[in-house]
Amino acid sequence: MKMKSLAVLTLCVFGCSLGHAVTFGFASVGHGLYCNYEILEQLSPNTVWEGLDVLSACGAPVNATIAGVQATLTAAGNPAGFHVDGIQYADNIYDAFALGYTGAQWSVDSALNRNSKRYGWIGFASVSGFIFGDNYGYLSCTIPGKHSPTKGLSIGSAEIPTRK
């Protein structure tokens, strides 16, 4: 009995020290749900976050990797003009779909609280120092699946430019 209590206590101590995790979907400005969703975990006690951009409902063979830090994007600093207090992370969504290195990066500023009345995320697509697309919208409690209505990927129509 004493050994069992020690094991449970050890799990509680380690379990509580793992930081906290959030899962959310992306909704468009028109409130349609995108097919990908995020699973993020804070690496406690740091302000560093890691996670997955889950792409299974989008038809991708693998998920994308996420790494980021706590950050605030002011309304004045945001080209779309709204404030985001939460995290900023890099997402290799383009590489996941290509199953290889593309050189393109999807960078997202995201709140951590879902709110259907305030924009909660904005993403920027870039390659070789050039921003070629962006998208933004609401964070959603709804996680997309095969039977959920979707609007495609949260990257919107931001396709990697062809090289000339």
N, C-alpha and C positions, 0 to 999 in steps of 0.2 A: 504494500500500500504506500509506503514511504517513497519508493522508487517511482511509482505512478504519479504521485503528487509533484515530485521533482520534475518529471518530464512535462507535465502540464504547465507548471510554473515557468520552465525554460521556454516553452512554446509561446506563452503569453508575453514574456519579456522580449524575445526576439520578434514576435509578431507585432508588438506595439512599436518597435523601433524601426520598422520598415518604411515609415513615412505614410503618406496617404495616396490613394489611387482615385482616378476619375475616369469615367467612360462617357462619351457623348457622341451624338451624331451631328452632322452639319445640315442646316436648313438654309435654303436660298432666301434672297430678299422677298420672293413671292411665297415663301414658306414651304416650297417643295423640298423633299428630303433627298440628299445626295446619297450615293450607294456606299461610300466609304465612311468609316467611323474610327474614333481614336480611343485607345486605352493607354492612359498615362499614369506613371507612378513616380512619386517624389522620392529621391534618394536621401532619406533623412540622415542627419539633421541639416543637410545642404539645401541649397535652392536649385539644385540640379534635378532635372526630370528626364526620364527615359520612357519609351513605350513603342507601340505599334500603330500604324495606320492600317486597319483591317480592310482588305480589298476583296475578300471572298465574294461578296454580293455584287462586285463589279466585274467578276470573271477573271481576275488576275490569279496566276498560279502561286504567287507568294505575297506576303504582306510587306509593307514598307517599314523601315526603322526610323524612330524619332529620337532626337536628343535635343535638350534645350535647357533654359534657365528661366527663373522668375523674372518678369519684366513688365514695364508699363509703357504703353504707346499712347501718347497724349493726342487729343483731338487735333491740336495744332500741328503735330508731327505726322499725322496720318493723312495721306492723300484723299481718303474717303471722308475725313472729317469727324470721326467718332473716337472716343476714348476706349482703350482696352487695358484692363488691369488683370494680369494673370501670368502667362508664360509666353516666351518666344522660342520657337523650335524649328530645327531643320528636319525635313522629311524627304526621304529618297524615293518618293512615289514614281518618278519617271524611270529610275533604274529598276524598280520592282516590275513595272510593266514591260520594260525592254529586256529583262533578265540579263542585264549587263550595265556597264558604265555608260551614261549618256552625257555627262558634263552639266546636266540641268539640275537645278535645285528648286524645291518648293519650300519657302520659308513662311511660317504662320505665326501671327500674334493672336493668342486666344485667351479669353477669360476662362475661369475655371467653374463659373456658375452658369447653369443653363437659364436663359431668359428669353421668352418669345416676344418680348416687347422692345428689347434693345439689341442692336447688333453685337455679337459676341466674338467674332473672328474675322480676320482678313489675312489672305495669303498672297504672296508675290512669287512669280516664276521668273527665274533668271538663268542665264548661261553666259559665260565669258564676260561677266561684268555688265550685261545688258538685261534689263527687266523686259520680258516679252509678254507678260500677262498678270492679271490679278483677279481675285474674286473675294466676296465677303458675304456675310449673312448672320444667321442666328445659330446658337447652339441648341441642340434638341435632346430631349430625354429619349426620343424614339431611336432605336438602333435598327438600321436597315437589314433586311433579309431578302430572301428570294421572292417573297410575296409582298414586299413593301413597295409602294410607288416611289420611284427614284428619278432624279434629274441627271444621272451620270455622276462623274467624279467632282469632288469639291474644287478641283483645279479649273473647273469650267471649260472654256474653249482654249485654254492656254496650251497650245501644242508647241513643241520645240521647233524653232525656226530651222529651215533647211540651210545648209551651208552652201555658199555660192562659189 
